[in-house]
Amino acid sequence: MEKYLDPNYSFQERAEDLADRMTFEEQVPQLSYGAPAIDRLGVPAYNWWNEGLHGVARSGTATMFPQAIGLAAMFDDRLLNKVAHIIATEARAKYNESSKHGDRDIYKGLTLWSPNINIFRDPRWGRGHETYGEDPYLTTRLGVSFVKGLQGDGKYMLAAGCAKHFAAHSGPEALRHEFNTVASDKDLGETYLPAFEALIREAKVEGVMGAYTRLNGEPTCASKYLMGKLKEWGFDGYFVSDCWAIRDFHEKHHVTSTVTESAAMAINAGCDLNCGNTYIHMLEAEQEGLVSRATIRNAVVRLMRTRMRLGLFEEHTEMDDIPYDVVACDEHRKVSLECAEKSMVLLKNEGLLPLKKENISSIAVIGPNSDSIDALRGNYYGTSVGPKTFLEGIRDEAGDAIRVYYAEGAHLSKDRIESLAKAGDGIAEALILAERSDVVVLCVGLDATLEGEQGDTGNAFDSGDKRDLLLPEGQRVLVEKVLELGKPTVVVLSAGSSINPLCEKAEALIQSWYPGELGGKALANILFGKISPSGKLPVTFYETIDKVPDFADYSMKGRTYRYTRENILYPFGFGLTYSKVAVTDCVYDPDKQAVVVTVQNQGDVDTEDVVQVYIRNTSSEFAEPYPKLCAFHRVALAAGSEEKIELTIDDRAFQVVNDAGETITDGNQFDIFAGCSQPDPYSESLSGVPCIRVSVVK
């Protein structure tokens, strides 16, 4: 038996044997994402490009979970691990059957280019809803759990994760092909790199994807600085370019002059795989003396090693037996519903919620996102077998005894619904129905046709980025007119980013994100009190964009909860429940480097909530200006009950990053805060419950 087919050898040995059996002309095409078959060696065709951000995407039916930003709002790394395992299981099931039918097309493979662990530093960034929010610690813990869930813990990976986009990449979208990100060593070490380091060191992520941009002058897909970090962290997988990013070297960044120079620059730096078509010129680059055959061979080895780690060169693995029937099965869809319920954030409630059916005879569901499947999806989505819009969920739960009216009210982004009508053509109908109803549920916001990736959103805003924090004008008029009626109104805001809906007159406000296929059922369960809301904001909601630093400025000064307390509408970590949960005691255990907290449900409603622990170094000049998240734990509490919880604090929480970007131990005095919100007066005033502070000398 050939060595590369013999499971008694290591994956590295087998990959080297296979690469060395290929001719040079056979090796080169393996460097492109659509790798062709090599029939004489029994190597099947393989397309590396697949997406699994919140479900297997773009290849037909799959379970659709809430968009990544909604999954982050759960503050539940254990449940996210389960979600990722489901995604990988469905990817494997689809791959098994597609391969049997000779379908090895794009989006059919097992190399999932997820998660997106970029930091959502600016609310204008259209792709921010693909991320886990603005905090490096939360992003790290969720990213690690997601990758472990995708890849599994067996001899062979269930699917291969990919940490993207390396690194310091978060807009502007319109400039991404030519933009030079300027980031200080301190901001890189403190904010932009920790999640990538953790996914490599701890989760052993199999793939890393470079970004389109340059970082401090170097294109990220050929950055000596970034490739050096990968080596420092012990990266042992494959590196892939973002799609057509290497072409930007000569066309946009002008760091090279020709396509062959670009191809050589990328592969010589360590970019193994080209998502794009630049590497089809690798033969020419070798002939021009720009790249060695050994470099190409080593890249092929790393790519074959990944495929072998997936078990793709075995006669049989247990994963080959995963049946197609697991795809979008009832069990997986129940998990999607659970995630949607836990992700929605109750931002305001002046006694209106939960709705009591016995007091209601009619409900008006109004707004462009009321009956929109797009409002459930986000981007990078699969096809749900049974999506449930907000309107459908409310109708199902209301039953026959409650009349549910519906009006679109306004177009999502235009000033009129019908092209031949006058501006505001839906307002009158919305008001007619609201006047006849006991309660109004106003479903407004955005969707991924407005905020998203360049090229995916048309020309609605700025290549997918937002220009401000406001709803489109037609929706603003709708909100204003409906709220002027004075009817009891719940505003449901669908968006993957910070929005100020200007709804002070509304009695309740729910941030639904893009909640996945059963978002409508989840919303109805919350509205009618079948469950208590428990999501928390993974991003800061600002009052106005005017006070946020320039979009193109990557300095963290004045951004996110760790560096500003100004211009805050709703703070990071905030979210109400239908009960009152409080941390009543917090003790630091130096032997375990952990806090033991007592958490009580002081209300009369069963609920889940999230215990959050923050830390501030009070004795180092390099410390961040405000407390930072260092531990969290989701807990379920019956009314009137309490529980003791131990939360370990990572070593890094006690360290700081100096101006050279080095993580060091400096200072020994710390304040540790425990609560169900962030430890600042505004957060505590919104939640109505203060945090407990413990001072520690270490």
Buried (B, 14 or more C-beta within 10 A) or exposed (E): EEBBBEBEBEBBBBBBBBBEBBEEEBBBBBBBBBBBEBEEEEBBBBBBBBBBBBBBBBBBBBBBBBBBBBBBBBBBBEBBBBBBBBBBBBBBBBBBBBBEEEEBEBBBBBBBBBBBBBBBBBBBBBBBBBBBBBBBBBBBBBBBBBBBBBBBEEEBBBBBBBBBBBBBBBBBBBBBBBBBBBBBBBBBBBBBBBBBBBBBBBBBBBBBBBBBBBBBEBBBBBBEBBBEBBEEBEBBBBBBBBBBBBBBBBBBBEBBEBBBBBBBBBBBBBBBBBBBBBBBBBBBBBEEEBBEEEBBBBBBBBBBBBBBBBBBBBEEBEBBEBEBEBBBBEEBBEBBBBBBBBBBBBBBBEEBBBBEBEEBEBBBBBBBBBBBBBBBBBBBBBBBBEBBBBBBBBBEBBEEEBBBBBBBBBBBBBBBBEEEEEEBBBBEBBBEBBEEBBBBBBBBBBBBBBBBBBEBBEEBBBBBBBEBBBBBBBBBBBBEBBBEBEBBBBBBBBBBBBBBBBBEBBBBBBBBBBBBBBBBBBBBBBBBBEBBBBBBBBBBBBBEBEEBBEBEBBBBEBBBBBBBBEBBBBBBBBBBBBBBBBBEBBBBEEEEBBBBBBBBBBBEBBBBBBBBBBBBBBBBEBBBEBBBBBBBBBBEBEBEEBBEBEBEBBEBBBBBBBEEBBBEEBBEEBBBBBBBBBBBEBBBEBBEBBBBBBEBEE
